[in-house]
């Protein structure tokens, strides 16, 4: 069994895209995934499946569309990939609540780190399929716009660390 972390885009953020986590767990179970758990209300689920990451993504997005009537994009990382995201954080010494990974489906291009908005004190770095941003003054105060990041979904490093912990426990329980 493979352990995956699924990150849904634009779910339960700012009053839009309402999807109770109980419904997400049910959909995952109905799709045949072994659900380990969800974390907070923003569309994070740790699950296990013998399917590939691409197959999990397709099955889950199809179910979400059928259930909600909307296109809900998902970003899948294996437990090992999520650990690598945490280890590769170029701002590891910064406040994890203010440091984000924007998860993408593809590696960011060279110009992906060029902001189109006003950059103040923010710092930007590239990952394998992520863009890291440290917002010292807070994400909500930032005027920074990174066009490539708009095609992904963001999680702060506290959430990434918690998902790594959940996935590590899950992987250990199946050995």
VMD Tcl script that draws the C-alpha trace (Angstrom):
set ca {
  {0.00 0.00 0.00}
  {1.15 3.51 -0.84}
  {0.59 6.33 1.62}
  {-0.47 9.60 0.01}
  {-1.22 13.08 1.20}
  {-4.00 14.77 -0.75}
  {-4.30 18.56 -0.70}
  {-7.48 20.03 -2.12}
  {-7.48 23.50 -3.65}
  {-9.93 26.19 -2.49}
  {-11.85 24.07 -0.01}
  {-13.31 25.72 3.11}
  {-11.31 28.90 2.56}
  {-13.00 32.23 3.25}
  {-16.49 30.74 3.24}
  {-16.19 29.24 -0.25}
  {-15.97 25.67 -1.46}
  {-17.65 24.16 1.60}
  {-16.77 20.51 2.02}
  {-17.09 18.93 5.45}
  {-14.15 16.66 6.21}
  {-16.57 13.88 7.16}
  {-17.87 14.00 3.57}
  {-14.31 13.94 2.21}
  {-13.47 10.88 4.34}
  {-16.67 9.15 3.18}
  {-15.90 9.86 -0.50}
  {-12.37 8.52 -0.08}
  {-13.66 5.37 1.63}
  {-16.27 4.86 -1.10}
  {-13.51 5.18 -3.70}
  {-11.75 2.26 -2.03}
  {-9.01 4.19 -0.28}
  {-7.99 3.39 3.27}
  {-8.43 6.74 4.98}
  {-5.99 7.47 7.74}
  {-7.42 10.86 8.56}
  {-8.04 14.45 7.67}
  {-6.28 17.43 9.15}
  {-7.99 20.75 9.81}
  {-10.87 21.89 7.65}
  {-8.97 22.94 4.53}
  {-9.01 19.74 2.49}
  {-6.06 17.69 3.73}
  {-6.39 13.93 3.80}
  {-3.88 11.14 4.40}
  {-4.88 7.90 2.73}
  {-3.52 4.62 1.51}
  {-4.06 2.96 -1.83}
  {-2.38 0.41 -4.06}
  {-3.10 2.75 -7.00}
  {-0.62 5.22 -8.45}
  {-0.71 8.88 -7.42}
  {-2.18 9.82 -10.82}
  {-4.93 7.23 -10.46}
  {-5.76 8.45 -6.94}
  {-5.91 12.03 -8.24}
  {-8.24 11.08 -11.13}
  {-10.56 8.95 -9.00}
  {-10.82 11.53 -6.24}
  {-11.35 14.52 -8.55}
  {-14.07 12.59 -10.42}
  {-15.83 11.79 -7.10}
  {-15.51 15.37 -5.89}
  {-17.02 16.67 -9.15}
  {-19.91 14.19 -8.85}
  {-20.53 15.04 -5.20}
  {-20.15 18.82 -5.31}
  {-20.87 19.64 -8.95}
  {-17.61 21.63 -9.03}
  {-14.12 21.07 -10.31}
  {-11.95 20.68 -7.20}
  {-8.29 20.32 -7.98}
  {-6.17 17.98 -5.87}
  {-2.43 17.80 -5.36}
  {-0.99 14.44 -4.37}
  {2.31 13.74 -2.64}
  {3.61 10.44 -1.37}
  {4.69 10.31 2.26}
  {8.33 10.41 1.11}
  {7.69 13.39 -1.17}
  {6.01 15.31 1.65}
  {8.96 14.61 3.96}
  {11.23 15.94 1.21}
  {9.11 19.11 0.95}
  {9.60 19.70 4.67}
  {13.36 19.01 4.50}
  {13.86 21.20 1.41}
  {12.23 24.27 2.96}
  {14.77 27.04 2.25}
  {13.35 29.08 5.14}
  {13.55 26.38 7.83}
  {14.71 28.86 10.48}
  {11.74 31.19 9.81}
  {8.38 31.08 11.59}
  {6.60 27.97 10.20}
  {3.22 29.73 10.50}
  {4.44 32.35 8.03}
  {6.31 30.02 5.69}
  {4.27 28.35 2.95}
  {4.73 25.73 0.29}
  {2.58 26.24 -2.79}
  {2.02 22.75 -4.17}
  {1.98 22.44 -7.97}
  {1.46 19.57 -10.39}
  {4.62 20.40 -12.34}
  {8.07 21.74 -11.40}
  {8.11 25.54 -11.27}
  {9.75 27.13 -14.29}
  {12.74 29.46 -13.92}
  {10.55 32.50 -14.26}
  {7.93 31.14 -11.84}
  {9.67 32.91 -8.97}
  {9.39 36.30 -10.62}
  {6.57 38.09 -8.82}
  {4.14 40.36 -10.64}
  {2.96 42.11 -7.48}
  {4.75 44.34 -5.05}
  {7.40 42.42 -3.13}
  {8.17 43.86 0.30}
  {9.92 41.62 2.84}
  {8.78 38.28 1.39}
  {11.33 35.68 0.34}
  {10.71 33.16 -2.45}
  {12.36 29.80 -3.21}
  {11.79 26.88 -5.57}
  {11.23 23.25 -4.72}
  {10.74 20.12 -6.79}
  {7.04 20.79 -7.50}
  {6.63 23.57 -4.97}
  {7.19 27.26 -4.52}
  {8.21 28.28 -1.01}
  {7.35 31.73 0.31}
  {8.21 33.26 3.65}
  {5.88 36.10 4.61}
  {7.55 37.82 7.61}
  {4.71 40.35 7.89}
  {2.01 37.73 7.27}
  {0.42 36.35 4.13}
  {-2.73 38.44 4.62}
  {-0.73 41.68 4.57}
  {1.29 40.79 1.49}
  {0.83 42.43 -1.91}
  {3.08 39.80 -3.50}
  {1.60 38.02 -6.53}
  {3.30 34.92 -7.90}
  {1.37 33.90 -11.02}
  {2.65 30.29 -11.01}
  {1.48 29.84 -7.41}
  {-2.10 30.58 -8.44}
  {-2.16 27.18 -10.18}
  {-1.49 25.40 -6.90}
  {-2.58 25.25 -3.29}
  {-0.69 26.55 -0.26}
  {-0.04 25.04 3.15}
  {2.07 26.52 5.90}
  {4.97 24.54 7.30}
  {3.09 23.65 10.51}
  {0.46 21.91 8.37}
  {3.12 20.23 6.22}
  {4.86 18.94 9.37}
  {1.58 17.59 10.77}
  {0.76 15.83 7.50}
  {4.25 14.30 7.49}
  {3.65 13.06 11.03}
  {0.26 11.54 10.12}
  {1.65 9.87 7.00}
  {4.68 8.50 8.88}
  {2.39 6.96 11.51}
  {0.22 5.52 8.73}
  {3.18 4.01 6.89}
  {4.47 2.49 10.13}
  {1.10 0.90 10.87}
  {1.14 -1.10 7.62}
  {4.60 -2.60 8.03}
}
mol new
graphics top color blue
foreach p $ca { graphics top sphere $p radius 0.5 }
foreach p [lrange $ca 0 end-1] q [lrange $ca 1 end] { graphics top cylinder $p $q radius 0.2 }
display resetview
